[in-house]
Amino acid sequence: MPCLLGIDSGLTVTKAVVFDESGVPLAVARRRVTQIMSQPRHVERDMDGLWQATAEAIAQAVSECGRPASDIAAVAATAHGDGLYMLGRDRRPLGYGILSLDSRAGDVATRWQADGTAEKALARTGQTPHASAPSSLLAWIRDREPERFADIGHVLACKDWLRFCLTGSLGTDLTEASTSFTAVDTQAYAPDILSIFGLEALAGALPPVDRPDRPVGAVTAQAARQTGLLAGTPVVAGLHDVTASALGVGGYGEGVVAVVAGTYSINETVSTAPRIDGRWFCRNGLAPGEWNNMSISPASAANYDWFLDTLCGAERAAADADGRSIHAVVGPEIEAALARPSTLLFHPYLFGSPHGPAASAGFLGLRGWHDRGDMLRAVIEGIAFNHRVHVDALREGFPVREARLTGGISRNPTFAQIFADVLDMPITVTDTEEAAAWGAALCAGAGVGLFASLRHDPRGPAALGRTCRPNPDRSAALDRRYRLHCDIADRLADTWPAIEALAEGKDR
């Protein structure tokens, strides 16, 4: 019986998952990938190190899946979107890969907002350039590292680099191509778009584009030695991880918003016509004639993880030593906090926000009688509030009726119910353990004819999970807290830049 390999390379962990033909994971292997922060706002990784870690994960998954490598019918990768992975003309990495958490180009994006570039880009590409967009990062390199810029031979995304390492073929897919340089109407590259950003010199560096499920090469002999895969195994183009997650949880389609509570707050819905608005990216969907409308910010569950790592370190270490989960340790504290009134609010902007690069995180309403449970409750509610900022924008533009929720914190029933109450919308929490990897595997299976199309998920609706329905009283109470959350953010808009300037020793 055939099986499939889905690769999912995130911002901290790269994973390899072998699925059987019905979507059941047979083996999952993970490797952490070191983030390199050589200076403020720079978040990078070694590209060869990423491939080595991914190859090790693949080799482990292949060896542990209980099937011979010859049973793996096809391979596909997904990975964090945006950011930048550059090759020189010699097809070797041109420095480190730049992650989507990188914000060095924030000043570029701000300048483009002021001089009209962002408006032109929105009209032409369906999105406003942001700090980690390929366009912004390439402009930053052009201005700050002109010699490196002159050496650029190929502009890739993360998963495209992994595809190259597997097959030796250079290219990208429809979803990834639209991160900066495709026209929103034709969904293809257009010669005038690079000139919007002053990047005309890179016309020959953009990769060719294929559909996500199109076979684009085969595992080379060298990659086979590194991964344990069979040389010649088909590899398909793959896709952006935002779209892969939606596909993997059954949330890719009209009328449904897929909500991913991970490092990023990801909220997306599909349309069959482009609709442009600065509050979301109108990017290419899985096929021509489909658009995936993404409203996102780097402000979700990473805030919860930061709190546990930074302020619950001793408890986490003790729980790990005893074989317990830190979530079980703090869970009763959060439940107790939810049962009592609280003035405490949290803006989850530790790593970014929907309010620009200057916005930062903070607790407000903190009193001496509040405890850790109150703070954790505020963090979780703040994360859900930030998702609602994005979901409300999408609800204004599209007929969204229901949501699919995935991400590590979604597995906690209390947290999932908070999302349903905050969004005031039924939310199906997926039971899919590796949603993005399964989305990639669906592309792989479709590419070799195992599935009729990448939309033909063999699991069926019953496998999606359980549905949380909003509690009217809780939704009303959280709506009041949400509106105060938004009002405070509006009032802080002029203050955040002054706070940020303190890092540079400036007074305003």
Residue pairs with C-beta under 8 A, 6 or more apart in sequence:
1 20
1 21
1 71
2 21
2 71
2 72
2 73
2 450
3 18
3 19
3 20
3 21
3 26
3 65
3 67
3 71
3 72
3 73
4 18
4 19
4 21
4 72
4 73
4 74
4 75
4 76
4 441
4 444
4 445
4 450
5 16
5 17
5 18
5 19
5 58
5 61
5 62
5 72
5 74
5 75
5 76
5 229
5 441
5 444
6 16
6 17
6 19
6 75
6 76
6 77
6 78
6 434
6 436
6 437
6 438
6 439
6 440
6 441
6 444
7 14
7 15
7 16
7 17
7 54
7 57
7 58
7 75
7 76
7 77
7 78
7 79
7 159
7 162
7 238
7 437
7 440
8 14
8 15
8 17
8 77
8 78
8 79
8 241
8 244
8 434
8 436
8 437
8 440
9 15
9 33
9 50
9 54
9 77
9 78
9 79
9 80
9 158
9 159
9 162
10 79
10 80
10 241
10 262
10 263
10 436
11 35
11 80
11 99
11 100
11 101
11 263
12 32
12 33
12 35
12 263
13 30
13 31
13 32
13 33
14 30
14 31
14 33
14 50
14 53
14 54
14 57
14 79
15 28
15 29
15 30
15 31
15 57
15 434
15 437
16 28
16 29
16 54
16 57
16 58
16 60
16 61
16 62
16 437
17 25
17 27
17 28
17 29
17 61
17 434
17 437
17 438
17 441
18 25
18 26
18 27
18 61
18 62
18 65
18 67
18 72
19 25
19 26
19 437
19 438
19 441
20 26
21 445
21 450
21 458
22 458
22 459
23 438
23 441
23 457
23 458
23 459
23 463
25 433
25 434
26 65
26 66
26 67
27 60
27 61
27 62
27 64
27 65
27 66
28 61
28 433
28 434
29 56
29 57
29 58
29 59
29 60
29 61
29 64
30 57
31 53
31 54
31 56
31 57
32 53
33 45
33 49
33 50
33 53
34 45
34 46
34 49
35 43
35 44
35 45
35 99
35 101
36 42
36 43
36 44
36 45
36 46
36 96
37 43
37 44
38 44
40 503
41 102
41 103
41 104
41 106
42 98
42 102
42 104
43 98
43 99
43 101
43 102
43 103
44 95
44 96
44 97
44 98
44 99
44 102
45 96
45 97
45 99
46 96
46 97
47 85
47 93
47 96
47 97
47 161
48 93
50 97
50 158
50 161
50 162
51 161
51 162
51 165
52 226
54 162
54 165
55 165
55 223
55 226
55 227
58 227
58 228
58 229
59 226
59 227
59 228
62 69
62 72
62 227
62 228
62 229
63 228
69 228
69 229
69 230
69 233
70 230
72 229
72 230
72 233
73 233
73 234
73 444
73 445
73 448
73 450
74 215
74 233
74 234
74 235
74 236
74 444
74 445
74 447
74 448
74 450
75 166
75 219
75 229
75 233
75 234
75 235
75 236
75 444
76 212
76 213
76 235
76 236
76 237
76 238
76 239
76 440
76 441
76 443
76 444
76 447
77 159
77 162
77 163
77 166
77 238
77 440
78 159
78 238
78 239
78 240
78 241
78 244
78 436
78 437
78 439
78 440
79 157
79 158
79 159
79 162
79 238
79 241
80 99
80 100
80 158
80 241
81 100
81 157
81 158
81 175
81 176
81 179
81 240
81 241
81 242
82 100
82 130
82 132
82 133
82 134
82 157
82 179
83 97
83 98
83 99
83 100
83 102
83 132
83 134
83 137
83 157
83 158
84 97
84 98
84 134
84 137
84 138
84 155
85 93
85 97
85 98
85 156
85 157
85 158
85 160
85 161
86 93
86 94
86 95
86 152
86 153
86 154
86 155
86 156
87 93
87 94
87 152
87 153
87 154
87 156
87 161
87 164
87 170
88 94
88 151
88 152
88 153
89 151
89 153
90 153
91 153
91 154
91 164
91 170
93 161
94 148
94 151
94 152
94 153
95 148
97 158
97 161
98 132
98 137
99 132
100 132
100 264
100 298
101 132
101 263
101 298
101 351
101 352
102 131
102 132
102 137
103 131
103 132
103 352
103 357
104 131
104 137
104 140
105 131
105 132
105 133
105 136
105 137
105 139
105 140
106 131
106 357
108 129
108 131
108 136
108 139
108 140
108 143
109 118
109 129
109 130
109 131
109 133
109 136
109 357
110 356
110 357
111 117
112 118
112 121
112 129
112 136
112 197
113 128
117 129
117 196
117 197
118 128
118 129
120 196
121 127
121 128
121 129
121 135
121 196
121 197
122 128
122 276
122 278
123 276
124 183
124 184
124 190
124 192
124 193
124 196
125 178
125 180
125 181
125 182
125 183
125 184
125 193
125 196
126 178
126 184
126 274
126 276
126 281
126 282
126 283
126 291
127 133
127 180
127 184
127 280
127 281
127 282
127 283
128 278
129 135
129 136
129 180
129 197
130 136
131 352
131 357
133 179
133 180
134 155
134 157
134 179
134 180
134 181
135 180
135 181
135 197
135 199
138 149
138 152
138 155
138 197
138 199
138 202
139 197
139 198
139 199
141 148
141 149
141 152
142 149
142 198
142 199
149 201
150 201
152 202
152 205
153 205
154 170
154 205
154 207
155 202
155 205
155 206
155 207
156 164
156 170
156 172
156 207
157 172
157 176
157 179
157 240
159 176
159 238
159 239
159 240
159 241
160 170
160 171
160 172
160 176
160 207
160 238
163 169
163 171
163 216
163 217
163 235
163 237
163 238
164 170
165 223
166 217
166 219
166 220
166 223
166 227
166 235
167 216
167 217
167 218
167 219
167 220
167 223
167 235
168 217
168 220
169 216
169 217
169 235
170 207
170 208
171 207
171 208
171 209
171 210
171 216
171 237
172 207
172 208
172 209
172 210
172 237
173 209
173 210
173 211
173 212
173 214
173 237
173 238
173 239
173 240
174 187
174 209
174 210
174 211
174 212
174 239
174 284
174 285
174 286
174 287
174 288
175 212
175 239
175 240
175 242
175 243
175 283
175 284
175 285
175 286
175 292
176 239
176 240
177 189
177 206
177 207
177 209
177 284
178 187
178 283
178 284
179 240
179 283
180 193
180 197
181 189
181 193
181 194
181 206
182 188
182 189
182 190
182 193
182 209
182 284
183 189
183 190
183 193
184 274
184 276
184 282
184 291
185 274
187 284
187 288
187 291
188 209
189 206
189 209
191 203
194 200
194 202
194 203
210 216
210 237
211 237
211 286
211 287
212 236
212 237
212 238
212 239
212 243
212 286
212 443
212 454
213 236
213 237
213 286
213 442
213 443
213 444
213 446
213 447
213 453
213 454
214 236
214 237
214 447
215 234
215 235
215 236
215 447
215 448
216 235
216 236
216 237
217 234
217 235
218 231
218 232
218 233
218 234
218 235
219 227
219 229
219 230
219 231
219 232
219 233
219 235
220 231
221 231
223 229
223 231
224 230
224 231
224 233
234 444
234 447
234 448
235 444
236 443
236 444
236 446
236 447
236 448
237 443
238 244
238 440
238 443
239 247
239 286
239 439
239 440
239 443
240 283
241 436
242 260
242 266
242 268
242 292
242 294
242 296
243 252
243 268
243 285
243 286
243 292
243 439
244 435
244 436
244 437
244 439
244 440
244 443
245 251
245 258
245 260
245 266
245 406
245 435
245 436
245 439
246 252
246 258
246 260
246 268
246 270
246 292
246 404
246 439
247 286
247 438
247 439
247 442
247 443
247 454
247 455
248 406
248 430
248 432
248 434
248 435
248 436
248 437
248 438
248 439
248 442
249 258
249 404
249 405
249 406
249 430
249 432
249 435
249 464
250 404
250 428
250 430
250 457
250 459
250 461
250 464
251 257
251 258
251 259
251 268
251 403
251 404
251 406
251 430
252 258
252 270
252 285
252 286
252 292
252 455
253 270
254 269
254 270
254 271
254 272
254 398
254 399
255 269
255 398
255 399
255 400
255 401
255 402
256 269
256 270
256 400
256 401
256 402
256 403
256 404
257 267
257 268
257 269
257 391
257 394
257 395
257 400
257 402
257 403
257 404
258 266
258 267
258 268
258 269
258 403
258 404
258 406
259 266
259 267
259 387
259 391
259 403
259 404
259 405
259 406
259 407
259 419
259 423
259 427
260 266
260 267
260 300
260 406
260 407
260 435
261 300
261 301
261 383
261 387
261 405
261 406
261 407
261 408
261 409
261 410
261 419
262 300
262 301
262 302
262 407
262 408
263 298
263 300
263 301
263 302
263 351
264 296
264 297
264 298
264 299
264 300
265 296
265 297
265 298
265 299
265 300
265 354
265 383
265 386
265 387
265 390
266 294
266 296
266 300
267 294
267 295
267 296
267 387
267 390
267 391
267 394
268 292
268 293
268 294
268 295
268 296
268 394
269 292
269 293
269 394
269 398
269 400
270 285
270 290
270 291
270 292
270 293
271 290
271 291
271 293
271 398
272 289
272 290
272 291
273 291
274 282
274 291
275 282
275 291
275 293
275 397
275 398
276 282
277 393
277 397
279 295
279 390
279 393
280 293
280 294
280 295
280 390
280 393
280 394
280 397
281 293
281 294
281 295
281 296
282 291
282 293
283 291
283 292
283 293
283 294
284 290
284 291
284 292
285 291
285 292
286 292
286 454
286 455
293 394
293 397
293 398
295 354
295 389
295 390
295 391
295 393
295 394
296 390
297 352
297 353
297 354
297 386
297 389
297 390
298 351
298 352
298 353
299 348
299 349
299 350
299 351
299 352
299 353
299 354
299 383
299 386
300 348
300 383
300 386
300 387
300 407
301 383
301 407
301 408
301 409
302 350
302 351
303 346
303 348
303 350
303 351
303 361
303 379
303 382
303 383
304 376
304 379
304 380
304 383
304 409
306 350
307 375
307 376
307 379
308 316
308 326
308 330
309 316
311 372
311 375
312 326
312 329
312 330
312 372
315 326
315 329
315 330
316 326
319 325
319 326
319 328
319 329
320 326
327 412
330 372
330 373
330 376
331 412
331 414
332 373
333 371
333 372
333 373
333 376
334 373
334 376
334 377
334 380
334 414
335 373
335 414
336 373
337 371
337 373
337 374
337 376
337 377
338 377
338 414
342 365
342 370
342 374
342 377
342 378
343 365
343 367
344 363
344 364
344 365
344 366
344 367
344 370
344 374
344 375
344 377
344 378
345 363
345 364
345 365
345 378
345 381
345 382
345 481
345 484
345 485
345 488
346 361
346 362
346 363
346 364
346 375
346 378
346 379
346 381
346 382
347 353
347 359
347 360
347 361
347 362
347 364
347 382
347 485
347 488
347 489
347 492
348 361
348 379
348 382
348 383
348 385
348 386
349 355
349 359
349 360
349 361
349 362
350 360
350 361
352 359
353 359
353 360
353 386
354 386
354 389
354 390
355 489
355 493
355 496
356 496
358 496
358 497
358 499
358 500
359 489
359 492
359 496
360 496
360 499
360 500
363 375
363 378
364 488
366 375
380 409
380 415
380 418
381 418
381 422
381 478
381 481
382 485
383 409
384 418
384 419
384 422
384 423
384 478
385 422
385 481
385 482
385 485
385 486
387 419
387 422
387 423
388 422
388 423
388 482
389 486
391 400
391 403
391 423
391 425
394 400
400 425
401 425
402 425
402 426
402 427
402 428
403 419
403 423
403 425
403 426
403 427
403 428
404 427
404 428
404 430
404 464
405 416
405 419
405 427
405 428
405 429
405 430
406 429
406 430
406 432
406 435
409 415
410 416
410 419
410 429
410 430
411 429
413 468
416 427
416 429
416 468
417 468
417 471
418 478
419 427
419 468
420 426
420 427
420 468
420 469
420 470
420 471
421 470
421 471
421 474
421 475
421 478
422 475
422 478
422 482
423 470
424 470
424 475
424 479
425 470
426 467
426 468
426 469
426 470
427 467
427 468
428 464
428 465
428 466
428 467
428 468
429 465
429 466
429 467
429 468
430 464
430 465
431 463
431 464
431 465
431 466
432 438
432 463
432 464
432 465
442 451
442 454
442 457
443 454
445 451
445 454
446 452
446 453
446 454
446 456
451 457
451 458
497 508
498 508
501 507
501 508
